[in-house]
Amino acid sequence: MEITTPQTFVLQPEALKTYREHLTCSFPQLDDVFADCMTEAAALLSPKGIDDYLAGASRVCMIGRGFEPVLTYLENMPRVASRRYWN
């Protein structure tokens, strides 16, 4: 199976701020990775997919298991969702 990488582009600061406001999660480590995660998500997901992605990340944040599950979700879910859609 060939894995393709998303096209490189940069999210505008206003868009990034709006996305961050939709993510209900207050781990300070999130600020270090959020821009990179959202850039990949925006390259791979539809606007509805991004809404669902952020809602899912908010739910993962609420399970009370710390930052690692949130990071795992944010880093992996866009590729999982895009593969499922295209396969």
C-alpha positions as CSV (number, residue, x, y, z in Angstrom):
1,M,0.0,0.0,0.0
2,E,1.3,3.4,-0.9
3,I,1.1,6.1,1.7
4,T,0.9,9.6,0.5
5,T,1.8,12.7,2.5
6,P,-0.6,15.6,2.6
7,Q,0.2,18.7,0.5
8,T,2.2,21.3,2.5
9,F,0.4,24.4,3.3
10,V,0.2,26.8,6.2
11,L,-3.0,27.6,8.2
12,Q,-3.6,31.2,8.8
13,P,-3.3,32.3,12.4
14,E,-7.0,33.2,12.5
15,A,-8.0,29.8,11.4
16,L,-5.7,28.1,13.9
17,K,-7.1,30.3,16.7
18,T,-10.7,29.3,15.7
19,Y,-9.8,25.6,15.6
20,R,-8.1,25.9,19.0
21,E,-11.3,27.5,20.5
22,H,-13.3,24.5,19.3
23,L,-11.0,22.1,21.1
24,T,-12.0,21.7,24.8
25,C,-8.7,20.7,26.3
26,S,-6.4,22.7,28.6
27,F,-3.2,20.6,28.6
28,P,-0.4,23.1,28.3
29,Q,1.6,20.6,26.1
30,L,-1.2,21.0,23.5
31,D,0.2,24.4,22.5
32,D,3.4,22.8,21.3
33,V,1.8,20.4,18.8
34,F,-1.5,21.9,17.9
35,A,-0.4,23.9,14.8
36,D,1.3,20.9,13.3
37,C,-1.6,18.6,14.0
38,M,-4.1,21.0,12.6
39,T,-2.0,21.6,9.4
40,E,-2.1,17.8,8.7
41,A,-5.8,17.5,9.6
42,A,-6.7,20.4,7.4
43,A,-4.8,18.8,4.5
44,L,-6.6,15.5,4.9
45,L,-10.1,16.2,6.2
46,S,-13.2,18.0,5.0
47,P,-14.5,20.9,7.1
48,K,-17.1,18.5,8.6
49,G,-14.2,16.0,9.3
50,I,-12.3,18.8,11.1
51,D,-15.3,19.5,13.3
52,D,-15.6,15.8,14.1
53,Y,-11.8,15.6,14.7
54,L,-11.9,18.4,17.2
55,A,-15.0,17.1,18.9
56,G,-13.4,13.7,19.2
57,A,-10.2,15.2,20.6
58,S,-12.2,17.1,23.2
59,R,-13.9,13.8,24.2
60,V,-10.5,12.1,24.5
61,C,-9.3,14.9,26.7
62,M,-12.2,14.4,29.1
63,I,-11.4,10.7,29.8
64,G,-8.9,11.7,32.5
65,R,-5.9,9.8,31.2
66,G,-3.6,12.7,30.7
67,F,-2.1,14.3,27.6
68,E,-0.8,11.1,25.8
69,P,-4.1,9.8,24.6
70,V,-5.0,13.3,23.3
71,L,-1.7,13.5,21.5
72,T,-2.1,10.0,20.0
73,Y,-5.6,10.9,18.7
74,L,-4.5,14.3,17.3
75,E,-1.5,12.8,15.5
76,N,-3.1,9.7,14.1
77,M,-6.8,10.3,13.5
78,P,-6.5,12.4,10.3
79,R,-4.6,9.7,8.5
80,V,-6.9,7.0,9.8
81,A,-10.0,8.9,8.7
82,S,-8.6,9.8,5.3
83,R,-7.5,6.2,4.6
84,R,-11.0,4.9,5.6
85,Y,-12.6,7.5,3.3
86,W,-10.4,6.7,0.3
87,N,-10.4,2.9,0.7
